[in-house]
Amino acid sequence: MDRETHGGWVYIMANRYRGALYVGVTADLASRVSQHCDGSGSDYCARRGLTRLVWAEFSNPIDAAIAHEKRLKRWRREWKFALIEKANPEWNDLFDTLN
């Protein structure tokens, strides 16, 4: 797969409303979220029970998604909360909308 011609997803996982957060990037969002839900996605998510997809945004090319992920990781928690709540005020799990 050519990185310049395929996009990627920046996403945020949470364990509950305004709880622990994980910011990640992937080319296959449904597969990656499934991994987080079954505990094989990342040690950080597995330890904290981060199984709720609360925000996702597609960028093309994937390098743009990677750059966006790096910016989001530097954001304050309150800024991330505002980003999530603008699109998903109830902090619903968006995983079901992927399938």
C-alpha positions as CSV (number, residue, x, y, z in Angstrom):
1,M,0.0,0.0,0.0
2,D,1.4,3.4,-1.0
3,R,1.3,5.8,2.0
4,E,0.8,8.9,-0.2
5,T,-2.3,7.6,-1.9
6,H,-4.2,6.0,1.0
7,G,-5.7,7.9,3.9
8,G,-5.9,7.2,7.5
9,W,-8.1,7.7,10.6
10,V,-7.2,9.7,13.7
11,Y,-9.4,8.4,16.6
12,I,-10.0,8.8,20.3
13,M,-10.8,5.9,22.6
14,A,-12.3,6.4,26.1
15,N,-13.4,4.2,29.0
16,R,-16.3,6.4,30.1
17,Y,-17.6,10.0,29.9
18,R,-14.6,12.4,30.4
19,G,-12.5,9.5,31.5
20,A,-9.1,8.2,30.3
21,L,-8.3,8.9,26.7
22,Y,-6.2,7.4,24.0
23,V,-5.4,9.1,20.7
24,G,-4.3,6.9,17.8
25,V,-4.0,6.7,14.0
26,T,-4.8,3.8,11.7
27,A,-5.5,3.0,8.1
28,D,-8.3,0.5,9.0
29,L,-10.4,2.0,11.8
30,A,-12.9,-0.9,12.2
31,S,-10.1,-3.4,12.6
32,R,-8.1,-1.3,15.0
33,V,-11.1,-0.5,17.3
34,S,-11.9,-4.2,17.3
35,Q,-8.3,-4.9,18.5
36,H,-8.7,-2.3,21.3
37,C,-12.0,-3.9,22.3
38,D,-10.6,-7.3,22.6
39,G,-7.5,-6.1,24.5
40,S,-4.9,-6.6,21.8
41,G,-4.9,-3.0,20.4
42,S,-2.4,-1.4,22.9
43,D,-1.3,-2.1,26.4
44,Y,-2.4,1.4,27.4
45,C,-6.0,0.8,26.3
46,A,-6.1,-2.7,27.7
47,R,-4.9,-1.6,31.2
48,R,-7.4,1.2,31.4
49,G,-10.4,-0.5,29.7
50,L,-10.5,2.0,26.8
51,T,-13.0,0.2,24.6
52,R,-15.3,3.1,23.5
53,L,-14.6,4.9,20.2
54,V,-15.8,8.4,20.9
55,W,-14.3,10.4,18.0
56,A,-12.8,9.7,14.6
57,E,-11.7,11.8,11.6
58,F,-10.4,10.6,8.2
59,S,-7.5,12.4,6.5
60,N,-5.9,11.8,3.1
61,P,-3.0,11.1,2.8
62,I,-2.2,9.1,5.9
63,D,0.8,11.3,6.6
64,A,-1.8,14.1,7.3
65,A,-3.5,11.8,9.8
66,I,-0.2,11.0,11.5
67,A,0.6,14.7,11.8
68,H,-2.9,15.4,13.2
69,E,-2.6,12.6,15.7
70,K,0.7,14.1,16.9
71,R,-0.9,17.5,17.4
72,L,-3.9,16.0,19.3
73,K,-1.6,14.2,21.6
74,R,-0.1,17.5,22.7
75,W,-3.6,19.1,23.4
76,R,-4.9,19.6,26.9
77,R,-7.5,17.2,28.1
78,E,-10.2,19.9,28.1
79,W,-9.5,20.7,24.4
80,K,-9.9,17.0,23.6
81,F,-13.1,16.9,25.6
82,A,-14.4,19.9,23.6
83,L,-13.5,18.2,20.3
84,I,-15.3,15.0,21.2
85,E,-18.4,16.8,22.6
86,K,-18.7,18.9,19.5
87,A,-19.4,15.8,17.4
88,N,-20.5,13.3,20.1
89,P,-21.9,15.2,23.1
90,E,-23.2,12.0,24.8
91,W,-19.9,10.2,24.4
92,N,-21.6,7.3,22.6
93,D,-19.6,4.4,21.4
94,L,-19.3,5.1,17.6
95,F,-18.0,1.6,16.8
96,D,-21.4,0.3,15.7
97,T,-21.6,3.1,13.1
98,L,-18.5,1.6,11.4
99,N,-20.1,-1.6,10.3
